[in-house]
Amino acid sequence: MVYDVVIIGGGPAGLTAGIYVKRAMLNAILLERTGIGGQIIITDLVENYPGFLEISGGDLGRKFEEHAQKFGLETKSMVEVTGIEDMGETKLVKTTEGDFDTKTVIIATGTTPRKLGAKGELQFIGRGVSYCATCDGFFFRDKIVVVVGGGDSAITEAIFLTKMAKQVIIVHRRDKLRAEKINQEHAFGNTKISFVWDSVVDEIAGKQVVEKVILRNVKTDALSEIKTDGVFIYVGLIPNTGFADVKKDEGGFIIPYSGQATSVRGIFVAGDCRVTPLRQIATAVGDGAIAAVSAERYIEGL
Ligand code: NAP
């Protein structure tokens, strides 16, 4: 059988694309390599998605999923896409669970947290080093934790960690944060949060578990030590686009053209995995809707 649309990725972008393609009565399937919902599932609190003053990422993800199911979107979890073969009028989406023939593809695969590359980082994953405060914050009740990064992820997760930890120290390589101003204001006003500016983590050290980080001031090269029980790393995102043979920027983010098209006809892109000035749930949802309508128009023109 040949699908009209195969959507790759079950986050807000992919699920929104699913809602729109089903409302267009297209024959579609959504493939997801883990569970449906996307990155927001591990976000404690969302307070900038219009219509919801405050909602947990998990609850919002489930609402997106329910909404797509209401329109009959077929979804398959635990399926990893390994490649897309462009056969002209159809594409062959190759996966760990077999191949899917389709007229169009919407890539909405999001991103994965970037590793810091510091000495000791990999050795202590699960023993003090984490990339997910919502998953692991609980283990740091009344402890001291270091958060690395100055973007929205670092700042919002640092704020979340103050609910459990007794002290949260944000280490940032510059003296200005990149995060949204309102998030900065919340962090600066939180008495449990302190900052170490102009510094990078040279080493994460300990015996069985993390005991300290060794910092280097990038302006003076001076080394210093902070005793800590945990290190939460939020130093940016790597797009999950390795399987896709379409034009990308030097970071691997897919270059979008008009209507969320990619450099390959019939393949569209939506959400965080594309080149974009803003990575938010609101922008992912908009991308998903546009990609779906573009796929519909493309199929009509075949
Ligand atoms: P990001 O915006 O790319 O920020 C990454 C941070 O890590 C930057 O502060 C960067 O420093 C720092 N960094 C990068 N490489 C580093 C290294 N090797 N050593 C030390 N520090 C390093 O990533 P993000 O915070 O994960 O956010 C990704 C996207 O999601 C953004 O568009 C963000 O707005 C969005 N987001 C939004 C919210 C929200 O509540 N609105 C929440 C989470 C994420 P520099 O600043 O010096 O480059």
Residues whose N, C-alpha, C, O or C-beta is under 5 A from the ligand:
A	BS01	NAP	L116 G149 G150 G151 D152 S153 A154 T156 R173 R174 R178 Y234 V235 G236 L237 L278 R279
